[in-house]
Amino acid sequence: MSAVAEPNPNARHGVLVLLFVYLVTLAFTGFWPTPVDRPVAGFIGDVLPMLHGNAVTSGIDYADVEAAANIVLFVPLGLLAAPLLPDRHWWLAALVGLPVAAAFEAVQLVVLGQRQASLRDVAAHSLGALLGAVIVQTVRARHRAPAHRPASGSGSTLMRSVMTTIAKTADVEATASIGDGTRIWQLAQVREGAAVGRNCNIGRGVYIGPGVHVGDNCKFQNYALIYEPARLADGVFVGPAAVLTNDLHPRAVTPDGTPKGADDWEAVGVIVGKGASIGARAVCIAPLRIGEWATVAAGAVVTKDVPPYAMVVGVPARQRGWVGQAGLPLKKDDGGNWLCPATGRRYIENKGQLTPAEMS
């Protein structure tokens, strides 16, 4: 449940598989005993005179074509390495192209007599990796740009779009989705792949994990911790310092003493229904489901599913009545049904489940 948890495991594994396949293919290309352009050299030689007949392309020669091919060859390295790195360290994906290219050229120089190693190839390969990393970062920046349009006036502590407010000290990943009208306050962190709906209020120091889904009109008060893969519907309230966990059997290390990685445990989530409320410092121990319009009292430790409209309190949390959509405890009327003292709406209890009576 660390705030520095690894990125979404499924997405990360997919990129790692693609990177492995690419590196294997690259190794075959780089360590092939004969020049890989030999089968197409004749075709290129036939095309070049046609290019020379045009004023724009007249200066292109075989070396230029080879350099362009070497650049393109390493673009996927940057494309696949950059998503595996934190947003602020994307440039490391560009740097990795240099040692990989140098290793390839060194092997060709020492072992493969028919291959011609050159510093120009190293430069072209490195440029390709850089281009790939820049493409990834550009996509990240474009995805995040609407939520980071500067506010009017000098010295503002906030960054704004037309409808969204994000404090400068908040850490919102480029791949997170933030809905219109949502406000994210100081020191909050929204991880990669998270989706926050419209008109939400994300308080100071709130943590929203990778891939967490938050509906519209939600309110998370200061220092609430929402760990992946939680799913919260529209209109959910989470009080200050409340925690939605994701590890049923937490350990920092494996039995052999090595640090646990993403493959060593399975994240389980809390699902919160529409309009439900979780009180201050409550702890919801995943996996469990909190029904719509339910209320978890402050300080409660929830270890099992909470029915819709139920009110649970204590450690461990137990049901202590029903609440209506207004959040107030319901009272029984003379007919044995439940009545909301604020709205007058009636609710019907049947086999341990509560449903609103049909409005006339």
N, C-alpha and C positions, 0 to 999 in steps of 0.2 A: 504493500500500500504506500510505497514511497512516492513522494512528489516528483522524483526523478526516475520513475518507472520507464521501462523501455517502450518504444513505439508499439502501436498495434501489432501483435504478433503475426496475425494472418497476412497483413500487408507486407511486413518486414520479411517474412519467409518467402513470399512470392517474389519480391525484388532480389533476395539472395539467390533463389533458384535461377532467375534470369541472368544474374551476374555470373554465376558459376557456368552456365551454358555459354555465355558470351566469352568468358576467359578461356574455356576449353577450345572454342572455335578460334579465338585469337591465337592461342598457342599453336594450333595446327597451321594457321597462316604464317605466323612468325618463324616457326621452326621447320617449315617445309624445306627439304634439301635443295630444291631448285627455285629460281625466281617465280613467284606466283603470277607475275604479269606476263609470263612467256606465252600462255595460250591466247592472250588477247592483244599481244604486241602488234600483230599484223593488222588487226582491225583498227587499232588506234592509229597505226601508221597510215591507213587509208583515210581516216576521218580528218587527220590534221591538215592535209592540203585543202580540204573543203573549208576548214576554219580559217586558214590563211587567206582565203579569198574574200573574207569579210573584214572590213576596216576595224571593227570592234574586237574581233577575236584573232586578228592576224599575228599578235605577239605570243600566242599560246604555243608552247612546244611540249615535247614528251615529258620533260622534267616537271613542268607545271602540272600536267595531268597526274603524274605519279605523286607529287606533293599533295594535290587535292585528295587523291585516294587515301593517302596516309592520314590526312586530317579526318576524313569521314570514318576511317577504320576505328579511330579512338573516340569518336563522339559518344558511342554507347557507354563507354567506361565512365565518363562524367555523368551521363544521364542516369545510370544505375547506382553509382556510388553516392551521389549527392542526396537522394532521398533517405539513405541510411544514416545520414549525419544530422545533428541538430541544425536548425535554421541558421544560427550565427556562425557555424563552422562549415558552411557549404564549400568554402574555398579549398578545404582539404581534398575534396573530390577532384579539383583541378590539379593539385600538386601530385596526386598519386600517378598521374599519367607520365610524369618525368622518370621515376625509377622503373616503372614497367617498360617504358620505351627504351631506356638505357640498357635494361637487362636483355631485351630482345636483340638490340643491335650488338651487344657484347657477345652473345652466343653466336650470332651470325658471323661476327668477325673472327672468333676463335675456332669455332667448330664447323661452320657451314661454308665451305670454300667457294661454292657457287653463288652464295648470296653476298650482296654488296652492302656493308654497313656504312652509315654516314651520320654525322651530326645533324644534317638537314632532316633526315628521317626522324631523329629524336625530337627536333623542334616541331615538326609537323604533327607527330603523335601527341606531344604535350599540348599543342594548340587544340587538337581535336577534343581531348579530355576537358580542357578549359571551356570550350564551346558547349559541350554537353552539360557541364555544371552550371554555366551561365543560363542555359535554357531552363533548367530546373528552377533556379533562383528567380528568374524572370516570371515564370508561371506562379511561383509562390507570392511574389510581390504583387502581381496583378490580382491574385485571389484575395489578398489582404487589403489592397488599396482602398476600397470603399469605406472601410472602418477607420481609416487613418488620414482623413483629410484634415489639415490643420484648422483649428477654430479661429474665428476672427478675433483680432485684438492681439497685442503683444503680451508675452509673459504668461500665456494661458497654461494651466496645469493639465489640460485635457486635450485629446485629439478627437475630432468630430467628423462624421459624415453628415449628410443632410438629416439623417434620422438616428444615428448611432453615436454613443459617447463612450470613449475608452480612455481611461486615465493613462498618462504617459508611463507611469511606473507599473502598469499592468503588463503581463506577459501573455500575449495572445498569439499562438502559432499561426503561421501563414496559411496552413491548411485547415484551420478551424473556420467554421461558418457562423457568422453572427447576424441575427435578424435585425430588421429595421426597428428603431425605437429602443433597442436594448442599451442599458448603461452598465459599464464594467468599471468598478472603482479601483482605487489604489492597491497595488501589490497582489491583485487577483491573478490567477494563472489559468489559462484555458489551453489545454494540450492539443496536439495535432489530431486532426480528424474529428474533433468534437463539434457538435452542432447545437447551437443555442438559438432558440426561437425568437420571435418578435416581442418587443415590449417587456423584456425581462430586466430584473434589477439584480446584478451580481455584486455583492458587497465586498468590502475590503478584505483581502487575504483569502478569498474563496479559491478552492482548487477544484477544477473540473478535468477529469482524466481523459486520456486518449480515447476517441470514439464514443464518448458519452453523448447521449441524445437528451436534450432539454426542450420541452415544448414551449409554447407561447405563454406570456404573462406569468412567468414564474418569478419567485423572489427568494434569493439565497442571502441570508444575513452573514455578517462578518465571520470569516474563518470556517465556514462550512466546508467540508471535504467530501467531494463526490467522486468516488473511484470507479474506473471502468470495470465492467461494461454496463454501468447503470443506465436505466431508461426512465425518464421522468416526463409525465404527460403534461398537458396544459394546466396552468394555474396552480402549480405545486409550490408550497411554502416550506423552506428548510431554515430552521432557526440557527442562531449563532453557535458555532463550534460543534454542530451536529456532524456525524460521520456516517457515510454509507460505505461499508467495507467491500472488499472483493476477494479475500483469501480466507477460506474456511479453516485451513491448517497452516498458519503463517510460520515461516522459518526464514532466517537470513541466509542460512547455509544448508547444503545437502548433508546427508549422513557422513560423507567422507570429509566434511569440513570446508568444501569449496563454496564460494558464493553462488547462490541460486540465480539462474538466468530465466529468461522468458519461457524456455522449454521445460523447466523443472517444476512448474506449478500451473494450475488452471485457474484463470480468473473467473469468478462467479459474481453476478451482479444483483443489485436491488432494483426492482421494478416498482415505480410509484404511480398510482392511478391519478386521474384528473381531480384537481382540487384538494388533494390530500395535504395534510400539514404534519411536519416533523419538528418537534419542539427543541429548544436550546439544549445542547450537549447530549441529545439522544444519540444512541448508537444502534444502527440497523445492520445486523450481521448477515451478510449474504451467504447463500442465495435465499431470497424471500421476496414476497410480493405484498405491497401495501395497497389496499383497495381504494377506489375513488372516494373522495371526501372523508376518508378516515383521518383520525387525529392520533399522533403519537405524542404522549406527554413529555415535557421537559425532563431530561435525565433518564428516560426509560432505555432499557436494553432489549431490543426486539430480536427474537430468535426464531420466530415462525411467522407464517403469513397472517396478515391483518385483514379481516373482512371489510368490504366497503361500508362506510359510515360508522365503523367501530371506533371506540376510544380505548386506547391501551395505555397502561401506566405501570411503573415499577420495574424491578429487576428480579427475575426476567419479566418482561412486559406481559400483563394479563388484561383481558377486556374488562372495563368497568363502565359499560353502558354504550349508548349510541349518540352520535352527533349528526346534526343536519348540515345542509350546505352552507348555512350561516356560521357554522363552527361552534354553536352553543349546544350543550347537552340537551337531549330530547326528554320530554316528560310523557308518561302514559296518560291517555285520556280515558274517559269512562267506558269507551268501547274496546279498550285493550290495545289500541293502536298508539303510535308514538307521535307526539306533536312538537313542532319547533316553536319555542316561545317568541322568537324574533319575527318569523315570517308567517306563522300560522299553518305552515304546510304539514300534512300528515304523512307518516311513513308506516309501512306494514311490515311486521316481522313474520317470517315463515321459515321454519327449520334452521334457525340460527343465522339467517340472512335478512337484511333490511333493504327494502326498495321504496322509493317515493310513491305515494298514492297518485293516481291519475288526476291531473288538474281538471276541474270542471269548467 
